[in-house]
Amino acid sequence: MKNITLLSFIFLFLQSFAQDVKGKWITIDDDSGKEKSVVEIYEKEDGKLYGKIVEFLEEGADPDDACDHCKGDMKGKKLMGFEVLKGFEKNGDKYENGKVTDPEADKTYDSKIWVDEDNPDILKVRGYVSVMYRTQEWKRKKD
């Protein structure tokens, strides 16, 4: 009986590790379907998750590009290091009550994120406007 319990524990530990949202994720352009950037998701001292752009994958992208068309506190911020995910709190297998920002459209949405239960290398990023939503799929970056 001890062996079964130990094996169950190891399986659950490995499964929870594989489905961790922290790490690097490749974003996909909705229109072209091409890989666009790498976002690193990490936890801050407040215990919430955040995600910032750490790499551009598009040809011709300049790491010094800024969000010149953005409004408010986003105006003029460099896109490299830009926090596109903010303030996500763990709720079961999902992280909720966060915000996702699309710097190209200068829009911020209420959001939740979670690892796809069928494929731990896919992150679901859902943004809401009222009762309407759209879900993107990001791919886990393999180093």
N, C-alpha and C positions, 0 to 999 in steps of 0.2 A: 504494500500500500504506500510506503514511503516513496518508492520510485515513481509511482504514478503522480503523486503530489508534487514531487520535485520536477518531473517532466512537464506537468501542467503549469507550474510556476515559470519555468524557462520559456515555454511556448507563449504564455501571456506577456512575459517581459519582452521577448523579441517582437511580438505582434505590436505592443504599444510603442516600442522604439521605432519600428518601421512606419508607423502611422503618425509620427510626430510632424507637426506642421513647421516646426523651426528648421531653418536651413535655407538653402538657395533654390529658387524656383524660376523657371524660364517662362516669361509671359509671351503670349501669342497674339498677334494682331488680328482683330475681329474680321477685318475686310480682306486682307491678303492671305491669312493663315500662316504667315511667316513668323519665326521667332524674333522677338523684338528686344527684350532686355532680360536681365537677371535681377530678381528682387530677393534680398536676404531678409528672412523673418527671424526676429529675435525677441527676447523678453527684456523689458526694462525693470528698474527697481520697483516700480508700482505693481509688478506682477502681471502686467498686460503685455500683449504682443504688438509689435510694430514691424513694418517692413519698408526697406529703403532700396532704391535702385543702386546696384553696385557694379553693373556692367551693361554696356550697350552691345547688341548683337547685329543691329542693322548696319549695312554698308554705308559709310559716309557720316555716321553719327559722331558728333564731337563731344567729348567729355566736358567741355566748357560751355555747352549750350545751356541757356537759361530759359525760364518760363516767362518770356517778355510779354506775352499776351494775357498772362494770368492777372487776376485781380486780388486786391487785399494783400494779406501777408505772404501770398505765394508769388507775387509779382517780382520778377528778377531773380528768383532763387535758381541756383544751378540744378539741373535735372539729375546729375550724378550725386547720389546721396539723398535725393528727394524722398521724403517719407510718403509713400503711396498708401500704406496701411497704418492705421492708428487706433490704439486703445481697445484691442480685442480681449474679451474675457472668456475664460474656459467655461463651457457648459456642456458636460458630458463629452461626447466625441467632437463637438463643434466649438468654435470660438465665435462669440456673438457680441453685439453692442459696439461694434467698431465702425470705422469710417474707411472708405476706399476713395482715393482721389485719382482722377484721370487728368494729368497735367495738360495733355493736348487739348482736351475739351474744356479745361478749367471748371470741372464739375466734381463735387464731392457727394458721395452717397452713403446712407446707412448700409452696413454690410455685415456678413458673416462668412466664415471660411471653415472648410473641413477637408480632410483627406478622403478621397473616394474609397468607399468600403470594398469595392471590387479590385481597385488598382491603387496601391499605396504610393505610386509615383505620380499621381494626379491630384492636384489641389483644386478644389472647387471654391471660386470666389464669387459670391453673390452680392450684387448691389441692388438697393431698393429705392424706388420713388413711389411713395404712397403704398398702394397694394400691388403695384407692378414691379417686376424684377427681371434681371438678366444675370445669367451665370456664365462665367468664363472658366476655362480649364487651363491651369498652368502645369507645366511638367517639372518634376524634380530634376535638378541639375546634378549630374553624376560627375564627381571630380576625379 
